[in-house]
Amino acid sequence: MNKRPLTALGVFLLPFLVWGETHAAMFGTCDLFFSGGVSVKDIPLANTADLRERGLSSQEQASNGMLFSWDNSEPRAFTMRGVSFPLSIGFLSDDGTLFAIEDMGVDSDKFYLSMQPATDAIELALGQFENLGLSIGSKLIRRECRAFD
């Protein structure tokens, strides 16, 4: 068998395969599994600057909330500009520990700060952290993310 056509085909398809993996990481949902048997299912993932900036501002309700994720751990700041429903935000350290939860008011320019370095933040409907049994000290032990269908 001649290897040149297969090599050429592989080189041609590589950008599409790489794009597909990147696309899955950028536009997907995750299931989050915390200590104490608590889980958050089908939470949309915002792991690009555009998705993080938009957040839930274009939504009419919190639905499943949103997971904001970064590659590094830094102090984070959020506003509720353009969000027409109240939310709670939780910040996670690089080891997955939920170290802060704060309630956020509707359509405000007020900054909600993590006060410590965070690699992830979770926005849920107001009071949903408590309803789920998530509190300061809960630890994210696993995440399963997938692309939108």
C-alpha positions in Angstrom: 0.0 0.0 0.0 1.3 3.5 -0.9 1.7 5.5 2.3 1.7 8.9 0.6 -2.1 9.2 0.1 -2.7 8.2 3.8 -0.2 10.8 5.0 -1.7 13.5 2.8 -5.2 12.6 4.1 -4.0 12.6 7.7 -2.4 16.1 7.2 -5.6 17.3 5.6 -7.8 16.0 8.4 -5.6 17.1 11.3 -6.9 20.7 11.6 -10.5 19.4 11.6 -9.7 16.9 14.3 -8.0 19.5 16.4 -10.8 22.0 15.9 -13.3 19.4 16.9 -11.5 18.8 20.2 -11.2 22.5 20.9 -14.9 23.1 19.9 -15.9 20.4 22.4 -14.0 22.1 25.2 -15.4 25.5 24.3 -19.1 24.7 23.8 -20.2 22.1 26.2 -21.8 21.1 29.5 -20.3 19.4 32.6 -21.5 17.2 35.4 -19.8 18.2 38.6 -19.3 15.8 41.5 -18.6 17.2 44.9 -17.7 15.6 48.3 -20.7 14.4 50.2 -22.3 12.9 47.2 -23.5 16.3 45.8 -23.7 16.7 42.0 -24.6 19.4 39.6 -25.7 18.1 36.2 -25.6 19.6 32.7 -24.1 22.9 33.7 -23.0 25.0 30.7 -19.2 25.6 30.5 -17.7 29.0 29.9 -14.0 28.5 29.4 -13.1 31.1 26.8 -12.9 34.9 27.2 -16.0 35.5 25.1 -18.1 32.9 26.9 -17.0 34.1 30.3 -17.7 37.7 29.4 -21.2 36.9 28.2 -22.0 34.5 31.0 -25.7 34.3 31.7 -26.5 37.9 30.6 -28.4 36.8 27.5 -30.6 34.3 29.4 -34.1 34.8 30.8 -33.5 32.5 33.8 -30.6 30.8 35.6 -31.6 27.3 34.3 -28.7 25.0 35.1 -26.4 27.9 35.9 -22.9 28.2 34.5 -19.4 26.9 35.2 -16.6 29.5 34.5 -13.2 27.8 34.2 -9.7 29.1 33.7 -6.3 27.5 33.1 -4.7 29.4 36.0 -5.6 30.4 39.5 -6.1 34.2 40.1 -8.5 36.5 42.0 -11.7 36.8 39.9 -14.3 39.5 39.5 -17.9 39.3 38.3 -20.8 41.7 37.7 -24.5 41.2 37.1 -24.6 43.8 34.3 -27.4 42.7 31.9 -28.6 39.8 34.1 -32.3 40.1 35.0 -32.5 37.5 37.7 -30.6 37.0 41.0 -27.8 34.5 41.2 -25.4 33.0 43.8 -21.8 32.6 42.9 -19.3 30.1 44.3 -15.5 30.3 43.9 -13.3 27.2 43.8 -9.6 27.1 44.5 -7.2 25.1 42.3 -7.6 22.0 44.5 -11.4 22.2 44.0 -12.4 23.6 47.4 -15.4 25.8 47.4 -14.1 28.8 49.4 -16.7 31.5 49.0 -20.4 31.8 48.1 -22.0 35.2 47.5 -25.5 36.2 46.5 -25.6 38.7 43.6 -28.3 41.3 42.9 -30.0 41.9 39.6 -28.5 44.0 36.7 -25.8 45.7 38.8 -22.3 47.1 38.0 -21.2 46.1 41.5 -18.2 43.8 41.5 -18.3 40.4 43.2 -14.7 39.5 44.0 -13.3 36.0 44.9 -10.8 37.7 47.3 -8.6 34.6 46.8 -7.2 32.9 43.7 -9.8 30.8 41.9 -9.6 28.4 38.9 -13.4 28.0 38.7 -16.6 29.9 39.6 -20.1 28.5 39.5 -23.2 30.7 39.1 -26.5 29.1 40.1 -30.0 30.4 40.8 -30.2 32.4 44.1 -30.2 29.9 47.0 -29.3 26.9 44.8 -26.0 26.2 46.6 -27.9 25.7 49.8 -30.6 23.7 48.2 -28.0 21.3 46.7 -26.2 20.9 50.0 -23.1 22.8 48.7 -21.3 24.9 51.4 -17.9 26.5 52.1 -15.4 23.6 52.3 -17.3 21.4 49.8 -14.8 19.9 47.4 -15.1 19.3 43.6 -13.7 15.8 43.2 -14.6 15.1 39.5 -16.0 16.8 36.4 -17.3 15.1 33.3 -17.6 17.5 30.3 -18.9 16.9 26.9 -19.8 18.9 23.7 -23.3 20.1 22.9 -25.2 17.8 20.6 
